[in-house]
Amino acid sequence: MSIKGKWEMSIRIFGMILFLIGIIFTVTLDFYILQDTLVFLLSIVIFLLSLSTVIGFKLELKLFIEKDSYLLIILVILSGITLVFGSLLSLEQSTIHLFLLLSLSNSIVIISWHYSLSYYRKKKFIFIIGSIAYITISLIIRYTTLMKLFRSIGLIPFILITFGIGSIIISEGILYKKKLLKYV
């Protein structure tokens, strides 16, 4: 006796893990784009705040479920303060724009990752739109710079994220065709 769709469900989870590994690798390589240690550390703070909040929601911790709106408001306020602080500390005007865009794209991709395995149509729509926005921003800003610095190695995070997103979408398409997956 076997579980129907077990292989496809495994590919979905593998895609989510690839997606997260690509995100972490991308955030690590942001240091070479920003070229300012303090601004990069502030970017990491925003990323870790977002990631810890999303992981708290994913694990359905009691504190996160009961106080979700308060936590989101606190997260937005702390991220905003960090963005303003990072913009003021930045030495170059071009670094300010990069810092703001990279922090925004990191927040978008964390939200997108959070909704990657959702069965709700609205959340799946957020996953797809967020992924497209992240890939677009990354192609324009990240990978043009990283390709100059690291050649083809700079494409590794992009490939990981694209394969992760693709495996999630393809496996869900297969499950949907087999009528093993329905969106609410």
FENRA-V52600 format. One record per residue. N is the residue number from 1. RES is the residue in one small letter. NEAR is the number of other ideal C-beta (glycine too) atoms within 10 Angstrom. Layout:
n->{N,N}
res->{RES,RES}
near->{NEAR,NEAR}
This chain:
n->{1,2,3,4,5,6,7,8,9,10,11,12,13,14,15,16,17,18,19,20,21,22,23,24,25,26,27,28,29,30,31,32,33,34,35,36,37,38,39,40,41,42,43,44,45,46,47,48,49,50,51,52,53,54,55,56,57,58,59,60,61,62,63,64,65,66,67,68,69,70,71,72,73,74,75,76,77,78,79,80,81,82,83,84,85,86,87,88,89,90,91,92,93,94,95,96,97,98,99,100,101,102,103,104,105,106,107,108,109,110,111,112,113,114,115,116,117,118,119,120,121,122,123,124,125,126,127,128,129,130,131,132,133,134,135,136,137,138,139,140,141,142,143,144,145,146,147,148,149,150,151,152,153,154,155,156,157,158,159,160,161,162,163,164,165,166,167,168,169,170,171,172,173,174,175,176,177,178,179,180,181,182,183,184}
res->{m,s,i,k,g,k,w,e,m,s,i,r,i,f,g,m,i,l,f,l,i,g,i,i,f,t,v,t,l,d,f,y,i,l,q,d,t,l,v,f,l,l,s,i,v,i,f,l,l,s,l,s,t,v,i,g,f,k,l,e,l,k,l,f,i,e,k,d,s,y,l,l,i,i,l,v,i,l,s,g,i,t,l,v,f,g,s,l,l,s,l,e,q,s,t,i,h,l,f,l,l,l,s,l,s,n,s,i,v,i,i,s,w,h,y,s,l,s,y,y,r,k,k,k,f,i,f,i,i,g,s,i,a,y,i,t,i,s,l,i,i,r,y,t,t,l,m,k,l,f,r,s,i,g,l,i,p,f,i,l,i,t,f,g,i,g,s,i,i,i,s,e,g,i,l,y,k,k,k,l,l,k,y,v}
near->{2,6,8,11,17,9,13,19,17,11,18,23,14,15,22,18,13,20,25,19,15,23,22,13,14,26,22,12,19,24,15,15,23,23,14,20,9,13,25,21,13,22,25,17,16,25,22,12,18,22,19,13,21,18,14,16,15,12,9,8,11,8,10,18,12,10,12,13,8,10,16,13,11,13,17,12,10,15,19,11,12,19,19,10,14,24,16,8,14,20,10,13,8,10,19,18,13,22,26,15,15,24,25,16,23,22,22,19,26,24,18,24,25,21,19,25,18,15,11,12,10,11,18,19,13,18,23,16,13,22,24,13,15,25,19,11,17,21,11,12,17,24,19,12,18,23,14,10,11,14,9,9,11,20,14,16,23,19,12,20,25,17,15,24,25,14,20,24,17,14,21,22,12,16,19,13,9,11,9,14,17,8,13,9}
